[in-house]
């Protein structure tokens, strides 16, 4: 049962990371460096969560 929770957590993290990367791409297409920087920070935090939580 615990393995299912870990799997669901990692799937949620992956979905969030992919969403942030998509937003980064859209910000670059628009040439909006402020938004790109924001989404890069958010993606970095999401990518670092497994290390922080374990």
Rosetta blueprint (number, residue, H / E / L):
1 X L
2 X H
3 X H
4 X H
5 X H
6 X H
7 X H
8 X H
9 X H
10 X H
11 X H
12 X H
13 X H
14 X H
15 X H
16 X H
17 X H
18 X H
19 X H
20 X H
21 X H
22 X H
23 X H
24 X H
25 X H
26 X H
27 X H
28 X H
29 X H
30 X H
31 X L
32 X L
33 X H
34 X H
35 X H
36 X H
37 X H
38 X H
39 X H
40 X H
41 X H
42 X H
43 X H
44 X H
45 X H
46 X H
47 X H
48 X H
49 X H
50 X H
51 X H
52 X H
53 X H
54 X L
